[in-house]
Amino acid sequence: MNSTVPYTLTRLHTIMVPEPGNPLEVEGVLNPASGRTPDGQLYLLPRLVAEGNVSRVGMAKVVLADGVPIGVEREGVVLAPDAGWERALDHSGTEDPRVTWVPTLGLHVMTYVAFGPLGPRSALAVSADLRTWRRLGPIHFEYQEELDADLNLCSNKDIVVFPEVVPGPGGVPCYAMIHRPTWDIGWIRPGEGFHVPAGITDDRPGMWISYAPAEQVQQDVAALVHQHDSRLLALPEFPFELLKVGAGPAPIRVPEGWLLIHHGVSGEITDPWSTGNKVRYAAGAMILDADDPSRVIARTAEPLLAPETDDELVGTVGNVVFPTAIEEVDGTVFVFYGMADAKIGVARLDRVPAQ
């Protein structure tokens, strides 16, 4: 593996802030998904946070000027914590959506964090138009004897789905997803501590990849919920990601393989449920092998984008750049990201010309 990833991110501006007087946004708008409706219109699906840290997924039309996103027009809420497993006594939410358009299914696939009675769990929903979503339910990771662990015990976030069928274990065509399990289950059962899978000596949260056979999913999209053959993809490695790493937007196909924008966290976490930890979230990137996306062939040793502006440094959780969506507009690729857990910004993704 080398550290050469021939891409750069250039911040542009803030494009969405909480709407004054809107009770659904009093604690922030952040970490959006994105997609296009059947008429080709580009939308963001931001996380809207109401009082009490209750999150919903909104829908907002992207306003362009000369092909550059400059703002949004709100169109309401498309997913709220209406299911029992998305609601807890002190915290409820459909949080941090990521959306992938999967042409072979003719559907947008949304992964999101359902914050229910046992904390954050990964879940799926699908839609043909971005407006009406059908829940497929929580994701279930099949038991693997060699891991000697049940991934379903763990909280899991930062789930993204590949837009195309990829080679799975043994070359079987599969739909794949990247996810970020956290091994500390002491918050569910005090004193229980970390339950790290066999063969893993580093308990820091990293990215894993898992698969669902394409034939089964194409017969019934609900089969996407049943994930098999989970394996480690990447652990923290460089200074800007020493605490943990997680996926950003869904991977996109590039000449080098699959480009995965990710976030890395550095600093110190003293309380995983507090907003007062001294941490920094920055954006990096990896290249995954096109023929085996479980193999990282390059990654950035330094962040492509780190908190610098006031909107990135000050907010609900300061010092945060959190990329979650990627879209092409008239040949230019843009990355949308959460700013300090309070606002949404946009950056331009460029490929560095070969020397």
C-alpha positions in Angstrom: 0.0 0.0 0.0 1.2 3.5 -0.7 0.0 6.9 0.6 -0.6 8.5 -2.8 -4.3 9.5 -3.3 -4.4 11.9 -6.3 -7.3 14.0 -5.1 -7.8 17.2 -3.2 -10.7 18.9 -1.4 -11.1 22.7 -1.6 -13.7 24.2 0.8 -16.1 26.6 -0.8 -18.7 27.9 1.7 -21.5 27.2 4.1 -24.7 26.3 2.3 -27.2 25.5 5.1 -27.7 26.8 8.6 -30.5 26.3 11.2 -33.6 28.2 10.2 -34.6 30.8 12.8 -37.8 29.8 14.5 -37.9 26.3 13.1 -38.3 24.0 16.1 -37.0 21.0 14.2 -33.6 22.7 13.7 -32.9 24.4 17.0 -29.9 22.1 17.8 -28.5 22.1 14.3 -28.6 21.0 10.6 -25.8 18.7 9.7 -24.3 15.6 8.1 -26.5 15.4 5.0 -27.1 12.6 2.5 -27.8 13.5 -1.1 -29.5 12.3 -4.3 -31.5 13.2 -7.4 -35.2 12.9 -7.8 -36.5 11.3 -11.0 -36.6 14.7 -12.7 -32.8 15.1 -12.1 -33.1 17.8 -9.4 -30.3 17.6 -6.8 -31.3 17.4 -3.1 -29.7 17.2 0.3 -31.2 15.1 3.0 -29.8 16.7 6.1 -30.0 15.6 9.7 -32.3 18.0 11.5 -31.9 18.2 15.3 -34.7 19.4 17.4 -34.7 20.2 21.2 -33.7 17.2 23.3 -31.4 15.9 20.6 -34.2 14.3 18.5 -33.1 13.9 14.9 -35.1 13.6 11.7 -34.1 13.4 8.1 -35.1 16.4 6.0 -35.3 17.2 2.3 -33.8 20.4 0.8 -33.5 21.3 -2.9 -29.9 22.4 -3.7 -29.8 25.9 -5.2 -27.0 26.3 -7.9 -25.3 29.4 -9.3 -23.1 28.8 -12.3 -23.0 25.1 -11.5 -21.9 25.6 -7.9 -24.2 24.8 -4.8 -24.8 28.0 -2.9 -27.9 27.2 -0.8 -31.0 25.2 -0.2 -34.8 25.4 -0.3 -36.4 23.3 2.4 -39.2 20.8 1.6 -40.0 19.2 4.9 -39.1 15.9 6.6 -38.8 12.5 4.9 -37.8 10.2 7.8 -38.6 10.6 11.5 -38.1 8.3 14.5 -41.6 6.8 14.2 -40.7 3.2 14.6 -40.4 1.8 18.2 -36.8 0.7 17.7 -35.8 4.3 16.7 -37.0 5.8 20.0 -35.5 5.8 23.5 -36.7 7.4 26.7 -34.0 10.1 26.7 -32.9 10.2 23.0 -34.6 9.3 19.8 -33.5 9.7 16.2 -33.0 8.9 12.6 -29.5 10.2 12.3 -26.7 10.8 9.9 -28.2 9.4 6.7 -26.1 8.3 3.7 -27.8 7.7 0.4 -26.6 5.7 -2.5 -28.4 5.4 -5.9 -28.1 1.8 -7.0 -29.0 1.6 -10.7 -29.3 -2.2 -10.8 -32.0 -2.0 -8.1 -33.6 1.2 -9.4 -33.6 2.5 -5.8 -31.9 4.9 -3.5 -30.6 3.0 -0.5 -30.4 5.0 2.7 -28.3 3.9 5.6 -28.9 5.7 8.8 -28.4 5.5 12.6 -31.5 4.5 14.5 -31.1 5.7 18.0 -33.3 3.5 20.1 -33.5 1.7 23.5 -30.1 0.1 23.0 -28.4 3.1 21.6 -27.2 3.6 18.0 -27.9 0.8 15.5 -27.4 0.8 11.7 -30.6 0.5 9.6 -31.7 0.6 6.0 -34.5 2.2 4.0 -35.2 2.4 0.3 -36.9 4.9 -2.0 -37.5 5.4 -5.7 -37.9 9.2 -5.4 -36.1 10.4 -2.2 -39.5 11.5 -0.8 -41.1 8.2 0.3 -39.0 5.7 2.2 -39.7 2.1 3.1 -37.8 0.9 6.1 -36.1 -2.5 5.7 -35.2 -2.5 9.4 -32.0 -2.8 11.4 -29.0 -4.4 9.7 -28.2 -7.9 10.9 -24.6 -9.2 10.7 -24.5 -12.9 10.4 -22.5 -14.8 13.0 -18.9 -15.8 12.0 -17.3 -18.5 14.1 -13.8 -17.3 13.3 -14.5 -13.8 14.8 -15.8 -15.3 18.0 -18.0 -12.2 18.4 -21.5 -10.9 17.6 -21.3 -7.7 15.7 -24.9 -7.1 16.5 -24.0 -6.4 20.2 -22.0 -3.4 19.1 -23.2 0.1 18.3 -22.5 0.8 14.6 -22.3 4.0 12.6 -21.0 5.5 9.4 -22.6 2.9 7.1 -22.3 3.3 3.3 -23.3 1.1 0.4 -21.4 0.7 -2.8 -23.4 1.9 -5.8 -22.4 -1.2 -7.9 -22.2 -4.9 -7.5 -18.6 -5.8 -6.5 -16.7 -9.1 -6.2 -17.3 -10.6 -2.8 -15.7 -13.5 -1.0 -14.7 -16.1 -3.5 -15.6 -13.8 -6.3 -19.4 -14.0 -5.7 -21.1 -10.9 -7.0 -22.3 -8.9 -4.0 -23.7 -5.6 -2.8 -21.2 -4.4 -0.2 -21.3 -2.0 2.6 -18.7 -0.3 4.9 -19.6 0.2 8.6 -17.8 1.2 11.8 -18.6 -1.0 14.8 -17.6 0.1 18.3 -16.4 -2.7 20.6 -17.1 -1.0 24.0 -20.5 -2.4 25.2 -19.9 -1.2 28.8 -22.5 1.5 28.3 -25.2 -1.2 27.8 -23.9 -3.4 30.6 -21.7 -1.4 33.0 -18.3 -2.9 33.5 -18.6 -5.3 30.6 -15.9 -3.4 28.7 -14.7 -4.2 25.2 -15.7 -7.3 23.2 -13.1 -7.3 20.3 -13.4 -10.0 17.6 -10.8 -12.7 17.6 -7.6 -11.8 15.7 -8.1 -8.1 16.2 -5.5 -6.7 18.6 -6.4 -3.0 18.3 -9.7 -2.0 19.9 -9.9 1.4 18.3 -13.0 1.8 16.1 -12.1 1.2 12.4 -13.9 0.5 9.2 -15.2 -3.0 8.3 -16.8 -4.3 5.0 -19.5 -6.8 4.7 -21.5 -8.4 1.8 -24.9 -9.5 0.6 -25.1 -11.8 -2.5 -26.4 -9.8 -5.4 -28.7 -12.5 -6.6 -30.6 -12.6 -3.4 -30.9 -8.8 -3.1 -32.1 -8.5 -6.7 -34.9 -11.0 -5.9 -35.8 -9.2 -2.7 -34.1 -5.9 -1.7 -34.9 -6.7 2.0 -32.0 -9.3 1.7 -29.7 -6.3 1.9 -30.3 -6.2 5.6 -28.6 -9.6 6.0 -24.9 -8.9 5.9 -22.3 -11.7 5.6 -18.5 -12.2 5.7 -17.6 -9.1 7.7 -14.0 -8.3 7.7 -11.7 -5.5 8.8 -11.0 -2.8 6.1 -9.0 -0.2 7.9 -7.9 0.9 11.3 -6.6 4.3 12.4 -3.1 4.8 11.2 -2.0 8.4 10.8 -2.0 11.3 13.4 -5.2 12.9 12.2 -7.1 9.7 12.7 -5.5 8.2 15.8 -8.7 7.7 17.8 -11.0 6.3 15.1 -11.9 6.3 11.4 -15.2 6.1 9.7 -16.6 6.3 6.2 -17.8 9.5 4.7 -19.9 9.5 1.5 -20.5 6.2 -0.4 -17.4 5.2 -2.4 -17.3 6.4 -6.0 -15.6 4.7 -8.9 -12.4 6.4 -10.1 -9.6 5.3 -12.5 -7.5 4.1 -9.5 -10.3 1.9 -8.1 -12.9 3.1 -5.5 -12.4 6.5 -3.9 -13.6 6.5 -0.3 -13.6 9.8 1.5 -13.5 9.2 5.2 -13.2 11.0 8.5 -10.5 10.6 11.1 -10.7 11.7 14.7 -7.8 12.8 16.9 -7.6 14.2 20.4 -9.1 12.8 23.6 -12.5 11.3 24.4 -13.3 11.1 28.1 -17.0 10.6 27.8 -18.4 9.0 24.5 -21.8 10.6 25.1 -20.5 14.1 25.9 -20.2 17.0 23.4 -17.3 18.4 25.5 -14.6 16.1 24.4 -11.4 17.7 23.0 -11.4 16.1 19.6 -10.9 17.1 16.0 -12.7 15.5 13.0 -11.0 15.9 9.6 -11.5 14.4 6.2 -9.1 12.0 4.5 -9.3 9.6 1.6 -8.5 6.0 0.6 -8.4 4.1 -2.6 -9.9 0.6 -2.5 -9.0 -2.1 -5.0 -11.6 -2.3 -7.8 -11.3 -6.1 -7.9 -11.3 -6.5 -4.2 -12.8 -3.6 -2.3 -11.8 -5.1 1.0 -8.2 -4.1 0.1 -6.9 -0.6 0.7 -4.3 0.2 -1.9 -3.6 3.9 -0.9 -4.6 6.4 1.8 -3.8 9.9 2.8 -1.3 10.5 5.5 -2.6 14.0 6.0 -6.2 15.3 5.9 -7.6 16.6 2.7 -9.8 19.0 4.8 -9.5 20.0 8.4 -11.4 22.5 10.6 -10.3 26.0 10.0 -13.3 28.4 9.5 -15.5 29.7 12.3 -18.4 27.5 11.2 -16.1 24.4 11.5 -14.5 25.4 14.7 -17.5 26.6 16.8 -20.8 24.7 17.1 -22.6 22.0 19.0 -19.4 20.0 18.8 -16.5 22.2 17.8 -13.5 21.4 15.6 -15.5 19.1 13.2 -15.4 18.5 9.4 -17.6 15.5 8.7 -18.1 14.6 5.0 -21.2 12.6 4.2 -22.4 13.2 0.6 -20.8 13.5 -2.8 -22.4 14.6 -6.1 -21.3 15.6 -9.6 -22.7 18.8 -11.2 -21.9 19.6 -14.8 -18.6 17.6 -14.6 -17.5 19.0 -11.2 -17.6 16.9 -8.1 -18.8 18.4 -4.8 -18.5 17.0 -1.2 -21.1 18.1 1.4 -20.0 18.0 5.0 -21.2 18.7 8.5 -19.6 21.7 10.2 -19.1 21.5 14.0 -22.4 19.4 14.2 -24.4 22.6 13.5 -24.2 23.6 9.8 -23.5 22.2 6.4 -20.7 23.2 4.0 -19.6 22.2 0.5 -16.1 21.5 -0.9 -14.9 20.8 -4.4 -13.2 17.5 -5.2 -10.4 17.6 -7.8 -8.2 15.0 -9.3 -4.5 15.9 -9.3 -3.1 15.6 -12.9 -0.5 12.9 -13.4 3.1 14.2 -13.4 
